[in-house]
């Protein structure tokens, strides 16, 4: 408060030493024990110098909460300093480093020269931020005392459509299955560059929003540009909008938003004859921009991150690099998937060909088997397991060597069977009767109802031709 009074007390010195600089206005932004703006301005009508002190409004950024003026009667403005006398003190403000002296003693305040009225510039910026349709501005916080910063330019409809010319968007919807996803959002190496870039820009510009959102004029302008581009892309490439909202703007696809088509409501009226007349009335189109879905997490790749980068012109080079990497990964994986598909098709063809060859061979083997005369041992083994001396297609015995027979699964040397323990009998198994032939180690069975006597004679002939082993009991 003492410093402020020092600057405000009316000077009693009556000598003006710098009339040559009449008409010049000098601005200083001061900070230290208090923040304020000092303006030194020549009042040409009264031929005098006026010092204006302006204190900022702490809530409404750019507004002036308090202003006081002092008429100076002694002031000198040089290239290096503004020197003046006030309240019997001689003050000097260094125009280079902002150091303030009072009677050559350093004061605890710094006043940096600004080219224009600092608060007027802030107010002009705020007005621009709230009305522009081409620049990208954002509040720094969600509070009443927020500042507004210019982040760059809004991408025009042509800028956005130019980005969509990237080869990454030319693939079929099914091709994107080759890329990894987390919670339906793409995830590949390098895709996090978007969130890192956004975080850097926010940090550099002092943006500390808990949930990011666009100012109304920025939202409307960006949405108009995006909708115009998407409508043009859909006209050129039918299905583009569906592909984009399925893989990149899932928040729109999930809610069924159709932001590129005119929306209508149906109004009904009744004429004097009682006929109901329906009329389609255009209503506001749905927005292509939706930051309500997940704007709280711009720290990874999601629909909000992509939307923000899409409408922000300076972000497009980063997006192009991200899509370069995504396309490279997708192309490699699609090629690998195609190689695996071709290999699987070849393996399936080979399997089918082998199966067909096996069936052909099996059919030929059965035909040959049917055509030739069966050996006695083959007839006995066939009879004991199928009920038919000629065997069956699915079960037949082949005498590979003398007394050695095989059905493809078992290989039995008849001379190893125990003739002493060999028995033949009927046995009820499950729901059917079976005829069993066994030496208690090797077992033959058939569900066919064959006479035991005939089976006994058959095995008698078999053991006569290929005698088995005998035991003492």
BAKE-165934 format. One record per atom (N, C-alpha, C): residue in three letters; x, y, z. Coordinates in pm, whole numbers, plus 50000, padded with zeros to 5 digits. Layout:
ALAXYZ
...
//
This chain:
UNK500834988050000
UNK500005000050000
UNK500865012550000
UNK501985012050072
UNK502895023450077
UNK503425026749938
UNK503805015949862
UNK504335018249727
UNK503295024849639
UNK502055020149651
UNK500985025749570
UNK500775040449599
UNK500825044249727
UNK500645058249765
UNK501765066849710
UNK502985061149711
UNK504125068649658
UNK503885072549514
UNK503325063249432
UNK503085066049291
UNK501895075249269
UNK500955075649366
UNK499725082949344
UNK499755097349392
UNK500575100449490
UNK500585113949546
UNK500955124049438
UNK500205134649428
UNK500405144749323
UNK501745151649340
UNK502495152549233
UNK503805159149238
UNK503625174249249
UNK504495180549325
UNK504435195149341
UNK505495202149258
UNK506345194349191
UNK507375200149106
UNK506705205648981
UNK507075217048933
UNK506345223548825
UNK507135224548695
UNK508295218148688
UNK509135219348569
UNK508935207148479
UNK508635209048351
UNK508545198148254
UNK509825198248174
UNK510585186748178
UNK511915186548118
UNK511955179147986
UNK510835173547941
UNK510895165447819
UNK509725168447727
UNK509535180747697
UNK508425184647610
UNK508585178947470
UNK509825175747433
UNK510085170547299
UNK509415157047277
UNK509105149847385
UNK508485136647371
UNK506975137247391
UNK506405148947379
UNK504955150147392
UNK504265141347289
UNK503145134547330
UNK502405125747240
UNK502795111247255
UNK503905108247320
UNK504355094547339
UNK503635088347458
UNK503255075547445
UNK502635068047555
UNK503505055947586
UNK503815054347715
UNK504655043247758
UNK503885034747858
UNK503955021147840
UNK503205011847925
UNK504185003048002
UNK503855000848131
UNK504634991648214
UNK503674982248287
UNK504054969348290
UNK503324959448370
UNK504174956648492
UNK503664960148610
UNK504434959448733
UNK503994947848820
UNK504964941648887
UNK504684930548978
UNK505674931049094
UNK505254925849204
UNK506084925749326
UNK505164924749444
UNK505134935349527
UNK504214935249640
UNK502764936549594
UNK502564941049471
UNK501234942049412
UNK501394941649260
UNK500304938049190
UNK500334937549045
UNK499454948748990
UNK499974956348895
UNK499204967248838
UNK499884971648709
UNK499234980648637
UNK499774986048514
UNK499985001148531
UNK501135005948484
UNK501425020248482
UNK501435025048338
UNK500725036248315
UNK500695042148182
UNK501145056648193
UNK502135060348116
UNK502595074248107
UNK502125079647973
UNK501235089447976
UNK500605094147854
UNK500565109447854
UNK500855115547740
UNK500835130047728
UNK499435135047693
UNK498925144047775
UNK497625150347750
UNK497885162747666
UNK497695161147535
UNK498045172147444
UNK497115184047460
UNK495885181847497
UNK494935192947512
UNK495365202447622
UNK495855196347733
UNK496275204747846
UNK497795205747856
UNK498485199647758
UNK499935199847756
UNK500545195747890
UNK500205183447928
UNK500735178348054
UNK500855163148045
UNK501655157648137
UNK501855143048142
UNK500995137248254
UNK500375125948222
UNK499495119248319
UNK499995105048341
UNK500115101548469
UNK500445087648504
UNK499155080748550
UNK498825069548486
UNK497615062048522
UNK498025048748583
UNK497475045648700
UNK497715032848766
UNK496415024748760
UNK496495012848704
UNK495315004248689
UNK495544991048761
UNK494624987648851
UNK494684974948922
UNK493724965148855
UNK494144952448835
UNK493294942848764
UNK492174937348852
UNK491104933548787
UNK490014926448855
UNK490474912048876
UNK490434907048998
UNK490964893649028
UNK490074882448975
UNK488814885848946
UNK487894875548898
UNK487744876348747
UNK487404888248699
UNK487154889848556
UNK488454893748487
UNK489054884048422
UNK490364886148361
UNK490294896848253
UNK491234906548261
UNK491294917248164
UNK490534929748205
UNK489664928348304
UNK488914940048350
UNK489744947848451
UNK489404960748470
UNK490124969448563
UNK489254971548687
UNK489794967848800
UNK489044969248925
UNK489144983448982
UNK490294989848962
UNK490495003149020
UNK491495010848934
UNK491235023748915
UNK492125032048833
UNK492275045748899
UNK493525050348908
UNK493795063648960
UNK494825070548872
UNK494675083548858
UNK495565091248772
UNK496315101848852
UNK497525104448812
UNK498375114548875
UNK498955123348765
UNK498865136648786
UNK499455146048690
UNK500905148248729
UNK501795145748635
UNK503225147348659
UNK503685160548601
UNK504505167848677
UNK505025180748629
UNK506505180248595
UNK507115168648623
UNK508515166948586
UNK508735152648542
UNK509065150648417
UNK509255137248363
UNK510245137748249
UNK511085127548242
UNK512055126448133
UNK511995112248078
UNK511795111047946
UNK511725097847882
UNK512905096747787
UNK513775087447815
UNK514925085047728
UNK514845070747674
UNK515835066847593
UNK515865053347539
UNK516015042847648
UNK516665046647759
UNK516955036847862
UNK516035037147981
UNK515355048348008
UNK514565049048131
UNK513485059648120
UNK512485058148210
UNK511485068448233
UNK511735073748374
UNK512095086548382
UNK512445092548511
UNK511465103948540
UNK510935104148662
UNK509975114548697
UNK510055117248847
UNK509485128748884
UNK509485132649026
UNK508055132249079
UNK507925126349197
UNK506605125349259
UNK506795125149411
UNK505995132949478
UNK506015133349625
UNK507415135849678
UNK508115144849607
UNK509475148749646
UNK510485137449632
UNK510075126449567
UNK510995115549538
UNK511245115149388
UNK512445111049355
UNK512765109749212
UNK512785094749178
UNK511875090749086
UNK511745076749047
UNK512335074748907
UNK512865062648888
UNK513405059048757
UNK513045044548728
UNK512455042248610
UNK512105028448568
UNK512985024948449
UNK513815014748465
UNK514705010248358
UNK513875003148252
UNK513935007848129
UNK513115002148021
UNK513684989047968
UNK514874985648011
UNK515484973147965
UNK515244961648060
UNK515524963848191
UNK515404952748287
UNK514274954548387
UNK513544965948381
UNK512384967948466
UNK512684971948609
UNK513954974148644
UNK514304977948780
UNK513794992048810
UNK513184993548928
UNK512635006348970
UNK513505012149082
UNK513935024749066
UNK514735031549167
UNK513945043349226
UNK514135045349355
UNK513595057449420
UNK514765064349485
UNK515085076249435
UNK516275083449481
UNK517485074249477
UNK517575066749364
UNK518715057749336
UNK518745045249424
UNK517735042949507
UNK517645030649586
UNK516685020949517
UNK517095008249512
UNK516254998049445
UNK514984995649525
UNK513854994849454
UNK512564992149518
UNK512144977649492
UNK511334972049583
UNK510884957949569
UNK509744956349470
UNK509914961649354
UNK508924960449250
UNK509644960849116
UNK509124953549020
UNK509684953348884
UNK508594957548787
UNK508924966748699
UNK507974971548598
UNK508544968948459
UNK507974959148391
UNK508444955648257
UNK507624963148153
UNK508334969448060
UNK507654977247956
UNK506924967947860
UNK505724971747823
UNK504934964347724
UNK504644973547607
UNK504514968047488
UNK504324976547369
UNK502974983547364
UNK501964977347431
UNK500614982947426
UNK499984981947563
UNK498764986847568
UNK497964985847691
UNK497724971047722
UNK498294966247833
UNK498264951947867
UNK496834947047887
UNK496054954247965
UNK494684949947994
UNK493784951147872
UNK494014961547791
UNK493234962847668
UNK493534951247573
UNK494814947147571
UNK495194935847485
UNK494524923047533
UNK494454921447667
UNK493784909547722
UNK492314909547684
UNK491674921247698
UNK490254922047664
UNK490024919247516
UNK490944924047434
UNK490824921447290
UNK490994906647260
UNK491934900347332
UNK492144885947313
UNK490894878147353
UNK490304881947466
UNK489104874947513
UNK487974876547412
UNK487824888547358
UNK486794890947257
UNK487054882347134
UNK488324881747094
UNK488674873146980
UNK488384858547011
UNK488774854147132
UNK488574840247171
UNK487104836347166
UNK486214845647203
UNK484794842447212
UNK484024844747083
UNK484694850046982
UNK483984852746856
UNK484624846446733
UNK485884842646741
UNK486574837546622
UNK485964824546572
UNK486064822546443
UNK485644809846383
UNK486784803146309
UNK487974808746319
UNK489134803046249
UNK490284799746343
UNK490444807246451
UNK491524804646546
UNK491054795046654
UNK492004788046715
UNK491694778346820
UNK492114784246955
UNK491124788447033
UNK491354793947166
UNK490744784647270
UNK491264785647392
UNK490734777447501
UNK490894784747634
UNK489934783147724
UNK490144788047860
UNK491194779447928
UNK491884785048026
UNK492934777448095
UNK492394769248210
UNK491284773648269
UNK490654766348380
UNK489154766648360
UNK488464759948449
UNK487014760248444
UNK486414770048542
UNK487234779248592
UNK486784788748694
UNK486534802548634
UNK485904811348716
UNK485524824548667
UNK486724833248632
UNK487854830948698
UNK489034839248673
UNK489954833348566
UNK489404825148480
UNK490224818548378
UNK490844828448281
UNK491964824248226
UNK492574831648117
UNK492224824547987
UNK492474831147876
UNK492214825247745
UNK493514825247666
UNK493814813747606
UNK495064812447532
UNK494764807747389
UNK495584812547299
UNK495454808447158
UNK496334796247137
UNK495704785047099
UNK496434772547078
UNK496894770846934
UNK496314778546844
UNK496694777146703
UNK495504780346616
UNK495334772346512
UNK494244774546416
UNK493314762546414
UNK492044765146385
UNK491104754246363
UNK491344748546224
UNK491324735346214
UNK491474728946083
UNK490224731646001
UNK490394736245879
UNK489274738545789
UNK488744725245737
UNK487604725645669
UNK487074713345612
UNK488064707345513
UNK488784715845439
UNK489784710945343
UNK490984704845417
UNK491394710945529
UNK492504705445607
UNK492154691445657
UNK490924689945707
UNK490504677045762
UNK490404666545652
UNK489814670345539
UNK489694660845428
UNK491054657145370
UNK491994666545376
UNK493354663445332
UNK493964652745420
UNK493704653545549
UNK494204643445642
UNK493584629745613
UNK492294629745576
UNK491604617145547
UNK492074610745416
UNK492914617945339
UNK493484612045219
UNK494654602745252
UNK495024602245380
UNK496114593145420
UNK495714578745386
UNK496634570845333
UNK496314556945294
UNK495704548645407
UNK495954552645531
UNK495424545045645
UNK493904544245640
UNK493244554145580
UNK491784554345576
UNK491224547745451
UNK492084542245366
UNK491614536045243
UNK491344521045259
UNK491684515345372
UNK491504500945391
UNK490054497545422
UNK489724484945397
UNK488384480045430
UNK488204479845581
UNK486974480745622
UNK486684480645765
UNK487214467945830
UNK487114456745759
UNK487554443945815
UNK489074443445834
UNK489814451545758
UNK491274451145768
UNK491784456345902
UNK491024465445965
UNK491484471346091
UNK491494461146205
UNK490934449146180
UNK490964438646282
UNK492394434146310
UNK493284437346218
UNK494684433346236
UNK495374441446345
UNK494794452746384
UNK495404461446484
UNK494894458246624
UNK495774459746723
UNK495384457346862
UNK494454468446910
UNK493594465247005
UNK492704475147064
UNK492664473047215
UNK492344483947286
UNK492084483647429
UNK490774490847451
UNK489774483747504
UNK488444489647524
UNK487904495547394
UNK488094488247285
UNK487604491947152
UNK488394503347086
UNK489404508747154
UNK490224519447095
UNK491544513447046
UNK492044518546934
UNK493284513446877
UNK494444514846975
UNK495384505646961
UNK496574506047046
UNK497744500146968
UNK498634508746923
UNK499854504046859
UNK501014512846902
UNK502214507946880
UNK503404515246923
UNK503474528846854
UNK503534539546933
UNK503624552946880
UNK502314560446877
UNK501184553646903
UNK499894560446898
UNK499734570047016
UNK500504567647123
UNK500444576547240
UNK501064590147214
UNK501654592147095
UNK502214605247061
UNK501134616047064
UNK499884612247034
UNK498794622047034
UNK498564627547173
UNK498404618847272
UNK498144623447408
UNK499354630947466
UNK500564626447430
UNK501774633347478
UNK501834647447420
UNK501524648647291
UNK501574661847225
UNK500534671147286
UNK499314666147308
UNK498264674347369
UNK498684678847508
UNK499234669447587
UNK499664672847723
UNK500734683647721
UNK501674682647626
UNK502724692747615
UNK502144706447584
UNK501244706947486
UNK500664719747446
UNK499824725847558
UNK499094717547629
UNK498304722647742
UNK499224728147851
UNK500294720747879
UNK501224725047983
UNK501914738147943
UNK502344739047817
UNK503004751247769
UNK502094763447777
UNK500774761147761
UNK499834772347759
UNK499064773947889
UNK499454766347992
UNK498844767948124
UNK497424762748135
UNK497034753648048
UNK495674748048054
UNK495614737248160
UNK494664738848254
UNK494534729448365
UNK493074725448380
UNK492464721448271
UNK491054717448274
UNK490914702948319
UNK490014700548414
UNK489784686748458
UNK489104678748348
UNK488184685048277
UNK487544678848161
UNK487584688948047
UNK488204685047938
UNK488374694347828
UNK487054696447754
UNK486814708947716
UNK485644712247637
UNK485964724247550
UNK485174725947444
UNK485384737147353
UNK484444748647388
UNK484934760847367
UNK484064772447379
UNK482994771447271
UNK481844777647294
UNK480704775847205
UNK481024779647061
UNK481664791147042
UNK481974795346904
UNK482994786146839
UNK483964781346919
UNK484984772046867
UNK484324758746831
UNK483454754046919
UNK482754741346894
UNK481934742246764
UNK481154752946751
UNK480294754246633
UNK481104755046505
UNK482194762746508
UNK483024764146387
UNK483714751046353
UNK484304744546454
UNK485004731846430
UNK484034721146382
UNK482844720746442
UNK481854710846403
UNK481384713146259
UNK481204725646222
UNK480794728746085
UNK481844723945985
UNK483114726146017
UNK484204721745928
UNK484254706645917
UNK484144699846032
UNK484224685246034
UNK483024679145961
UNK481824684345988
UNK480624679045924
UNK480674680945772
UNK481154692545729
UNK481244695345585
UNK482194685645518
UNK483334683045582
UNK484304673645525
UNK483724659545520
UNK483104655145630
UNK482574641545635
UNK481454639545533
UNK480634649845513
UNK479584648745412
UNK480194647245273
UNK481264654645248
UNK481944653745118
UNK482594640045100
UNK483224634945206
UNK483864621645198
UNK482824610745176
UNK481694611945242
UNK480644601845226
UNK480094602145084
UNK480034613945026
UNK479564615144888
UNK480564608844792
UNK481854610944817
UNK482904605544730
UNK483084590544752
UNK483024586444880
UNK483274572444915
UNK482154567645007
UNK481034562744952
UNK479924558145036
UNK480394547645137
UNK479974549345261
UNK480374540245367
UNK481514545545451
UNK482124556845409
UNK483254562345484
UNK482824566545624
UNK481654572845635
UNK481184577545766
UNK480974565745861
UNK480394555045810
UNK480174543145894
UNK481484537245941
UNK482474536545852
UNK483784531145888
UNK484464540045992
UNK484364553145973
UNK485014562446066
UNK484384561646205
UNK483054561146211
UNK482384560746341
UNK482464546946405
UNK482804536946328
UNK482964523546386
UNK484344521946447
UNK485374527346383
UNK486744524746428
UNK487444536646492
UNK487004548846465
UNK487714560646514
UNK486854569746602
UNK485594571046566
UNK484674579346645
UNK483544570546697
UNK483934560746778
UNK482964551246830
UNK481904557746915
UNK482184569246974
UNK481184576047055
UNK479984580346968
UNK480244583746843
UNK479154587346752
UNK478444574746702
UNK479234564646668
UNK478634552246619
UNK477794545446724
UNK478264545546849
UNK477544539046960
UNK476184545546982
UNK476134558946969
UNK474874566046994
UNK474044567846868
UNK474554562746755
UNK473804563746631
UNK473704577946579
UNK474744585946604
UNK474734599946560
UNK474964600546409
UNK474104607946340
UNK474274610146196
UNK474444625146176
UNK475674629846194
UNK475914644346197
UNK476114650446060
UNK476054642245954
UNK476254647845820
UNK474954648445742
UNK473854644845807
UNK472564645145740
UNK471634655045810
UNK470824661945733
UNK469854671145789
UNK468814663245868
UNK468544667445991
UNK467554660946074
UNK466214668246063
UNK465114660646075
UNK463774666246063
UNK462894661546177
UNK461934669746211
UNK460864665646302
UNK459564665646223
UNK458614657446266
UNK457344656346195
UNK456284664346271
UNK455714674046203
UNK454634681846260
UNK453324678146191
UNK452254676846271
UNK450954673046216
UNK449974684646228
UNK449124685646128
UNK448054695546129
UNK446804688946070
UNK445674694646094
UNK444404689246042
UNK443724700145960
UNK443364696645835
UNK442674706645753
UNK441194707045789
UNK440434715745722
UNK439024717745756
UNK438164705745722
UNK438714696645643
UNK437974684345610
UNK438304672945705
UNK439174675345799
UNK439514665145898
UNK440684656445858
UNK441354659745748
UNK442504651945705
UNK443754656045783
UNK444514646045827
UNK445774648645898
UNK446874651045795
UNK447564662145810
UNK448634665845718
UNK449944665745796
UNK450914658145746
UNK452224657445811
UNK453234665645731
UNK454074672845803
UNK455084681145739
UNK456424679045808
UNK457474677045727
UNK458824675545782
UNK459444689245801
UNK459874691745925
UNK460444704745958
UNK461914702845993
UNK462814709645925
UNK464254708245956
UNK464534712446100
UNK465354704846167
UNK465794708146303
UNK467324708246304
UNK467874713146412
UNK469334713646422
UNK469964700046408
UNK471014699346328
UNK471704686546309
UNK472464682546434
UNK472694669646449
UNK473504664746560
UNK474964668846541
UNK475674669846652
UNK477064674246647
UNK478004662646618
UNK479014665246533
UNK480054655346506
UNK481104655146618
UNK481054665046706
UNK482034666146814
UNK481354663446947
UNK481864653547019
UNK481284649947148
UNK482414647547248
UNK482664657547332
UNK483694656147434
UNK483114651547568
UNK481824648647571
UNK481224644147696
UNK481514629447723
UNK481874622147617
UNK482014607647628
UNK483214603847714
UNK484394608947681
UNK485584605347759
UNK486634616347757
UNK486164629047760
UNK487124640147754
UNK487974640947879
UNK487574633647983
UNK488374633748105
UNK489644625748093
UNK489794618047985
UNK491014610147969
UNK491654612447832
UNK492284624147824
UNK493054627447705
UNK494474622147717
UNK494704613547817
UNK496054608247839
UNK496284595147766
UNK495354591347679
UNK495584579547595
UNK494804581547466
UNK494844571547378
UNK494144572847250
UNK492694568847268
UNK491784577947236
UNK490354575147240
UNK489644584847146
UNK488334584247143
UNK487584592547049
UNK487804607447074
UNK487914611547200
UNK488124625747230
UNK489504630347184
UNK490514621947210
UNK491874625347165
UNK491914626947013
UNK491314617446942
UNK491304617946796
UNK490534630246746
UNK489374633046806
UNK488574644646764
UNK489334657546783
UNK489964659046900
UNK490724671246930
UNK491854673146830
UNK492594662446801
UNK493704663346706
UNK493174666146565
UNK491984661346535
UNK491404662846402
UNK491024677246373
UNK490494684346474
UNK490024698046451
UNK491124708346477
UNK492284703946524
UNK493394712746560
UNK494424711946448
UNK494554722346369
UNK495384721846248
UNK496834718446279
UNK497394724446384
UNK498794721946417
UNK499054707546460
UNK497994699946491
UNK498154686146534
UNK498244676446417
UNK497894680946298
UNK497824671846183
UNK499144665046148
UNK500294672046153
UNK501554664846126
UNK501794653346224
UNK501384655246350
UNK501524644546449
UNK500614632946414
UNK499374636046375
UNK498424625546336
UNK498934617846215
UNK499484624846119
UNK499994618045999
UNK501094608146035
UNK501974612146127
UNK503044603046170
UNK502454590846242
UNK501424593246322
UNK500764582146393
UNK500144572446294
UNK499484577746190
UNK498844569046092
UNK499874562146002
UNK501024568645981
UNK502114561845909
UNK502494548945983
UNK502684550246114
UNK503084538546194
UNK501964528246199
UNK500724532946216
UNK499594523646221
UNK499444515846092
UNK499604522845979
UNK499484516045850
UNK500604505845832
UNK501824509645873
UNK502944500345860
UNK502694487445937
UNK502194488946059
UNK501904477246141
UNK500774469046079
UNK499724475846033
UNK498574468845975
UNK498964461345849
UNK499744467745761
UNK500164461245637
UNK500964448545667
UNK501894449645763
UNK502714438045799
UNK501864426745854
UNK500904430345939
UNK500064419945999
UNK499104414045898
UNK498564422245810
UNK497684416845707
UNK498424407345616
UNK499694410745584
UNK500504401845501
UNK500764388745573
UNK501044389745704
UNK501284377545783
UNK500004369345792
UNK498864376045811
UNK497584368945818
UNK497274362145685
UNK497624368845574
UNK497384362945443
UNK498284350845421
UNK499534351845467
UNK500434340245455
UNK499904328445535
UNK499434331245657
UNK498874320545739
UNK497614314645676
UNK496784323545618
UNK495564318645553
UNK495894309645435
UNK496854313845354
UNK497234305745239
UNK497844292445284
UNK498664293045392
UNK499264280745444
UNK498184271345497
UNK497184277045566
UNK496094268845619
UNK495264262945506
UNK495024270945401
UNK494284265845286
UNK495064254545218
UNK496374256545205
UNK497194246045143
UNK497184233445229
UNK497284235245361
UNK497264223645451
UNK495914216645446
UNK494844224545435
UNK493504218545427
UNK493334210945296
UNK493854217045188
UNK493784209945059
UNK494574196945066
UNK495764197645126
UNK496594185545137
UNK495894175045222
UNK495224179745331
UNK494514170245417
UNK493364163645341
UNK492624171845266
UNK491494166345191
UNK491984156845082
UNK493094160745016
UNK493634152044911
UNK494134139044970
UNK494794139745087
UNK495284127645153
UNK494114118845197
UNK493054125545250
UNK491884117945293
UNK491214111245174
UNK491124118645061
UNK490524112944941
UNK491354101244889
UNK492684103244893
UNK493564092444849
UNK493434080344939
UNK493304083045069
UNK493154071945165
UNK491834064645141
UNK490784072445113
UNK489484066145085
UNK489554057944957
UNK490244063744858
UNK490384056444731
UNK491164043444751
UNK492254044644829
UNK493074032744855
UNK492304022444936
UNK491534027745037
UNK490754018545120
UNK489704011245036
UNK489074019044945
UNK488064012844858
UNK488704002544766
UNK489894005944714
UNK490573996544626
UNK491023984144703
UNK491543986544826
UNK491973975244909
UNK490793965844938
UNK489633971844968
UNK488453963744999
UNK487993956244874
UNK488063963344760
UNK487673956744635
UNK488613945044605
UNK489923947344624
UNK490893936644601
UNK490683925344700
UNK490393928844823
UNK490193918744928
UNK488983910044896
UNK487903916944848
UNK486703909444814
UNK486953899944695
UNK487813904644604
UNK488003897044479
UNK488873884744498
UNK489763885044597
UNK490693873844608
UNK490163862944701
UNK490753851144690
UNK490413839844776
UNK491023842244914
UNK490223840645021
UNK490713842845158
UNK491393830145207
UNK492433832045286
UNK493093820345347
UNK492203815045457
UNK492503802945499
UNK491723796945608
UNK491813805645733
UNK492993810045767
UNK493163818045889
UNK492383831145880
UNK492373837145759
UNK491613849645741
UNK490133846945761
UNK489623835845708
UNK488203832745722
UNK487823830445867
UNK488683823145941
UNK488373820446083
UNK488373833546163
UNK489383841946146
UNK489463854546221
UNK488303863846184
UNK487953864246053
UNK486823872446010
UNK485533867446075
UNK485343854246076
UNK484133848346131
UNK484033851346281
UNK485163850746353
UNK485153852846498
UNK484903867446536
UNK485153876846444
UNK485013891146478
UNK483873898046404
UNK483403892446292
UNK482313898946219
UNK481123889846197
UNK481333876746211
UNK480263867146182
UNK480243862846037
UNK481183868345955
UNK481233865245813
UNK482653861145776
UNK482813849245717
UNK484153844745678
UNK484833854345579
UNK484023861445499
UNK484593870545400
UNK484983884145462
UNK484613885845589
UNK484923898545653
UNK483983909745612
UNK484263921745663
UNK483463933745629
UNK484413945145594
UNK483863955245531
UNK484703966345486
UNK485433972845603
UNK484723974145714
UNK485333980845828
UNK486083971545920
UNK485993958745899
UNK486693949145985
UNK487023936745904
UNK488313934845875
UNK488763923145801
UNK490193920145841
UNK490543907645831
UNK491893903245870
UNK492693899345747
UNK493953902745752
UNK494883899545643
UNK496033891345702
UNK496273879945639
UNK497383871545685
UNK498663876845621
UNK499413884245699
UNK500603890745647
UNK501743880745628
UNK501923872045725
UNK502883861045716
UNK502163848445759
UNK502763837045738
UNK502123824545777
UNK501753825145925
UNK500443823745952
UNK499883823346088
UNK499883836946159
UNK500333847446092
UNK500353860946153
UNK499323869546080
UNK498323875046157
UNK497223882446096
UNK497113896446159
UNK496583905546076
UNK496423919346123
UNK495103924946072
UNK494413932746159
UNK493203939746116
UNK493453954846102
UNK494723958746102
UNK495083972746093
UNK495313979046229
UNK494743973146332
UNK494953978046469
UNK495733967946552
UNK495353955246536
UNK496033944646612
UNK496813935646516
UNK497913930146567
UNK498703920446490
UNK498903908346580
UNK498343897046539
UNK498313885146625
UNK498973873346554
UNK499863866946627
UNK500463854446578
UNK499653843146641
UNK498923835846559
UNK498023825346611
UNK498783814946692
UNK500073813646667
UNK500873803646738
UNK501183807846881
UNK500873820546912
UNK501103825147049
UNK499883823247138
UNK498733819247077
UNK497513817247156
UNK497633804447239
UNK497023804447356
UNK497023792847446
UNK495833784047409
UNK496103772747345
UNK495023763947302
UNK494343757347421
UNK495123754247527
UNK494553747547644
UNK493503756147711
UNK493753769547718
UNK492843778647789
UNK491783784647695
UNK491833781247565
UNK490953787747469
UNK489503783547493
UNK488583793147499
UNK487173790747525
UNK486323798847428
UNK485093794447401
UNK484103801447320
UNK482783801047396
UNK482143812947408
UNK480893813447484
UNK480133826247448
UNK478863826747495
UNK478013838447478
UNK478103847147604
UNK478083860347584
UNK478143869447700
UNK477263881747671
UNK476453885447773
UNK475573897047758
UNK476343909647803
UNK476563918547711
UNK477323930747739
UNK476453942847706
UNK476223951147806
UNK475393963047783
UNK473963959147756
UNK473563959947631
UNK472183956547592
UNK472133945547487
UNK473313939247461
UNK473343929347353
UNK474153917047395
UNK473873906047323
UNK474643893747340
UNK475793893647241
UNK476963889547290
UNK478163888247206
UNK478653873947211
UNK479293869747100
UNK479943856647096
UNK481423858947115
UNK481993852747218
UNK483363855347259
UNK484243843447226
UNK485463846547176
UNK486513836447158
UNK487743841947228
UNK488323834347324
UNK489443839847400
UNK490273828847465
UNK491583831847480
UNK492453823047558
UNK492763829847691
UNK491923839347731
UNK492013847347855
UNK493053858547845
UNK493793858947735
UNK494713869947710
UNK494293877647585
UNK494123870547475
UNK493653876647350
UNK492173873647336
UNK491403883647298
UNK489953882347296
UNK489413886347159
UNK488523878047103
UNK487803880846981
UNK486313881047015
UNK485533890446953
UNK484103890946983
UNK483353896046861
UNK482073891246850
UNK481183896046745
UNK479783896946800
UNK479083907246754
UNK477693908846797
UNK476763900046715
UNK477303894546605
UNK476493885846521
UNK476183872746596
UNK474953868046581
UNK474523855746649
UNK474933843646565
UNK476143838546595
UNK476663827246518
UNK476653814746607
UNK476503802946546
UNK476473790646625
UNK477843787846689
UNK477833784246817
UNK479073781146888
UNK479743769046824
UNK478933759146779
UNK479513747146720
UNK480313750346594
UNK479753759146513
UNK480443762846389
UNK481733770446422
UNK481663779246523
UNK482843786846565
UNK483923777346617
UNK483503766946691
UNK484453757246744
UNK485173749846630
UNK484413745946529
UNK485023739046416
UNK486013748146345
UNK485663760646333
UNK486543770246265
UNK487853771746341
UNK487773773346473
UNK489013774846551
UNK489803761846552
UNK489073750446545
UNK489773737746539
UNK490633736746414
UNK490093741146299
UNK490853741046175
UNK492033750846183
UNK491783762646250
UNK492843772646263
UNK494003767246344
UNK493703760846458
UNK494773755546543
UNK495423743246479
UNK494683736646391
UNK495273725446321
UNK496313730446222
UNK496023741746156
UNK496953747446058
UNK498063755246126
UNK497713762446233
UNK498693770746302
UNK498553767846452
UNK499113756546497
UNK498943752646637
UNK499453763446733
UNK498673765146841
UNK499083774746943
UNK499863767647051
UNK500043774547164
UNK500753768847277
UNK499843760447362
UNK500413751347437
UNK499653743047532
UNK500213744947672
UNK499383742247766
UNK499813743447907
UNK499373731147981
UNK499893729148103
UNK499613717048181
UNK498193717148236
UNK497613728448247
UNK496233729148300
UNK495513741348242
//
